[in-house]
């Protein structure tokens, strides 16, 4: 997550020459192809809302700075499978339909 999506978008596009998949020049979100990986940049407040840390102080060290997202067909089934292997989640996995 970033404070200035527009500046970060320009850096990743113009300096690192990554392929934009979603234009973040005037947005709160940007997306790039980095080899086989998709790099997404979110406005810091949106990330806090998505991962459930909006009640924490807004300082960088108090809130999450990175999230790894996986697209799966059934998030509840996959979460149950992973929990069955002893994983404990900080926040329950959940659908983000707007991200699809």
Buried (B, 14 or more C-beta within 10 A) or exposed (E): BBEEBBEBBBBBBEEEEBEBEEEBEEBBBBBBEEEEEEBBBBBBBBBBEBBEBEEEEEEEEEBBEEEEEEEEEEBEEEBEEEEEEEEEEEEEBEEEEEEE
